[in-house]
Amino acid sequence: MKVRFWGTRGSIPTPGPLTVRYGGNTACVEVRDSTGSLLILDAGTGLRELGTALMNGGGSRPFSVDVLLSHLHWDHIQGIPFFRPAYDPKSSLRIRGPKQSRTMRELLGLGMDDPFFPVDIDDLPAQLSVGELQDGSDEQIGRFRVRAASIFHPAPALAFRIEADDRALVYATDTEDPFSGKPNPVIALATGADTLIHDAQFQESDFKPTWGHSTITSAIDVAAKSKVKRLVLYHHDPDRSDDALDRIAVEAQKKANETASGIEVVVAREGMELAI
């Protein structure tokens, strides 16, 4: 598989001189298998640029796109109305997210209803389907096997294990290792994975309990217990500058070496591509 990061920031887009190198767009990751099949993880503002790249020759037409949403906070869905392939009537777009008390289509549509946006979700020209996944789901989505697990976040949220080409990628953003003594579901989901993309919004000094985000130390701990080969620190705090993330990259690799040697630690940045 190949992975490209189109948005790495959490909470709110942060364009400006302090975030040029790691990027200011919110959560969006492109995943491709060996045949070029496309799976998108989260639909933050990075989805807009991914859509532009597709329209400019970054994929064969008509577009067939699967999108998995970890949850429905704004920073993970704000790119949907600006995803240009959604305005191509020949495109097929399938969006799946965690089961809620109301349907996923209804909830996504709220943010596009008048007066918040000029185009209703039901008026998007693409062939659109919207559905739900739940804890324990294990499905074939396109050419990818996808397993889902509920994670600890104030809103219903899922982590995903994606398998293709005899490789395994786990995407676990907006998750907080619980203080209740319950097992962390990400560890079981990620066991033996080649790459773990994990929430790392907080440092120990600015950690906010119950907000549903992890510290960098916690992310390293999960990676060590899961015995993954590579950890990608993701969902950077909006106040985290490029220089701060440079320092985190060095410190996190050092800590990982002390915890469980052999884990490669990478700090996610926009435009970064990884082979899995």
MIMIZA-815718 format. One line per field, with one value per residue (C-alpha): x, y negated, z; residue in one letter. Coordinates in steps of 0.1 Angstrom, whole numbers. Each point is the difference from the previous one (the first is absolute). Example, Ala and Ser with C-alpha at 12.3 -4.5 7.8 and 13.67 -1.06 7.14 Angstrom:
BEGIN
x <- [123;14] .
y <- [45;-34] .
z <- [78;-7] .
aa <- [A;S] .
This chain:
BEGIN
x <- [0;9;-11;0;-9;-22;-9;18;-14;-26;-29;1;20;31;15;28;38;3;-15;14;21;-24;-31;-32;-27;-21;-2;1;21;1;6;7;5;22;-27;-6;-33;-8;-10;-2;2;-18;-13;15;11;28;-27;-3;35;-2;-31;18;29;-24;-18;34;10;7;-23;-19;-35;-28;10;-9;7;-5;3;2;-8;15;-27;-21;18;4;38;-7;-29;4;16;-30;-18;32;10;-2;-6;-33;-12;7;-31;21;18;-11;6;-6;3;0;2;-8;-36;-18;-35;-9;10;34;-16;-23;29;23;-28;-5;32;-9;-36;-10;11;34;8;-15;-1;-20;16;-28;7;36;2;22;-15;1;-6;4;0;11;26;1;23;12;-9;22;-8;15;-2;12;33;7;-10;-11;-4;-15;2;-16;25;-1;-12;-29;-19;-5;33;17;36;6;23;5;15;11;29;10;6;-19;-6;-18;-16;-8;-5;-20;5;9;14;-26;6;-28;23;-18;23;9;-18;27;26;-19;-9;35;19;26;-9;26;-9;-21;-13;-8;-14;28;-16;13;33;0;2;-32;-20;-38;-16;-34;4;5;36;33;34;30;12;-33;3;35;-13;-28;25;23;-28;-13;34;-5;29;-7;-18;-13;-8;-31;-28;24;-13;-9;25;29;25;23;30;-19;-8;37;9;-27;13;34;-13;-27;25;23;-28;-11;35;0;-34;2;29;-9;-30;5;-18;-11;-18;-27;3;-21;13;19;-3;7;3;-14] .
y <- [0;-36;-28;-38;-26;-29;-14;7;-27;4;-22;-28;-9;-20;-16;-24;-4;22;31;-1;32;23;-16;-16;21;23;38;17;30;17;38;19;37;15;-4;-36;5;-31;-1;-33;-3;-30;-30;-30;-31;21;17;-31;2;37;-5;-27;24;27;-24;-11;35;18;29;18;-11;5;-3;27;-11;15;-23;12;-26;6;-23;-31;-29;-29;5;34;-8;-36;9;20;-30;-11;34;-6;36;-2;-25;24;20;29;4;25;-11;23;-14;21;-11;11;9;-28;-7;-16;12;-10;-16;-21;-12;-8;-18;-24;-18;-5;-11;-36;-24;17;10;-6;36;26;34;16;-24;11;13;30;34;-2;26;-5;28;10;22;11;16;33;-5;21;-7;0;-36;-1;19;-7;21;-24;7;-26;-5;-26;-22;-24;-34;-23;7;34;8;29;11;20;29;0;31;4;15;20;-32;-16;-37;-12;-35;-10;-37;-18;27;-3;29;4;-5;25;30;13;15;-25;12;-14;24;31;-16;-10;32;9;-28;-14;-36;-17;-35;-12;-31;-20;-34;-6;0;9;-37;-10;32;-5;31;10;-20;32;-5;17;-12;9;22;19;5;15;22;13;6;19;22;6;10;-22;-7;-37;-27;-31;-29;-17;-25;-28;-26;-32;-19;23;-18;16;-6;17;30;2;4;25;22;2;5;26;22;-1;10;28;13;1;17;25;-1;5;-23;-27;-32;-25;-34;-3;-30;-10;15;28;34;33;35;27] .
z <- [0;-4;23;-6;26;-12;35;33;23;27;12;-25;-32;8;-32;5;3;31;-17;-35;2;19;-14;13;-16;22;-1;-33;-12;-34;-1;-32;-6;-27;-26;8;17;22;37;18;38;13;-19;17;-20;-16;-20;-22;-12;-5;-22;-20;-6;-12;-24;-14;-10;33;-7;-28;-8;8;37;24;35;35;30;36;27;34;15;-9;17;-24;-5;-15;-24;-10;-34;-13;-15;-18;-14;-37;-12;20;-27;-29;-8;-12;33;27;36;29;35;31;37;35;8;18;15;-34;-34;-14;-31;21;23;-29;-17;29;-7;-37;6;-5;14;6;-36;-34;-12;19;4;-20;-29;-5;-36;9;6;38;26;37;26;35;15;36;26;-12;-37;-23;-37;-34;-13;-36;0;37;30;27;37;23;38;22;17;30;-12;11;-32;-16;-17;-18;-7;-31;-10;-37;-17;-36;-19;32;19;29;8;31;2;35;4;27;26;36;20;28;37;9;-2;-31;-27;-27;-32;-22;13;-11;-33;-8;11;-25;-24;-24;7;27;-6;35;16;17;5;35;19;37;8;-18;3;5;15;-14;-32;-20;-11;8;11;-20;28;-1;-37;4;27;-22;-28;22;15;-35;-14;-31;-23;-5;20;-17;24;-13;7;12;24;-19;22;-8;-23;-25;23;28;-22;-10;37;6;-29;17;35;-10;-19;30;23;-23;-1;38;1;-28;-24;-36;-3;-26;11;-26;5;-26;-24;-30;-32;17;-17;16;-14;22] .
aa <- [M;K;V;R;F;W;G;T;R;G;S;I;P;T;P;G;P;L;T;V;R;Y;G;G;N;T;A;C;V;E;V;R;D;S;T;G;S;L;L;I;L;D;A;G;T;G;L;R;E;L;G;T;A;L;M;N;G;G;G;S;R;P;F;S;V;D;V;L;L;S;H;L;H;W;D;H;I;Q;G;I;P;F;F;R;P;A;Y;D;P;K;S;S;L;R;I;R;G;P;K;Q;S;R;T;M;R;E;L;L;G;L;G;M;D;D;P;F;F;P;V;D;I;D;D;L;P;A;Q;L;S;V;G;E;L;Q;D;G;S;D;E;Q;I;G;R;F;R;V;R;A;A;S;I;F;H;P;A;P;A;L;A;F;R;I;E;A;D;D;R;A;L;V;Y;A;T;D;T;E;D;P;F;S;G;K;P;N;P;V;I;A;L;A;T;G;A;D;T;L;I;H;D;A;Q;F;Q;E;S;D;F;K;P;T;W;G;H;S;T;I;T;S;A;I;D;V;A;A;K;S;K;V;K;R;L;V;L;Y;H;H;D;P;D;R;S;D;D;A;L;D;R;I;A;V;E;A;Q;K;K;A;N;E;T;A;S;G;I;E;V;V;V;A;R;E;G;M;E;L;A;I] .
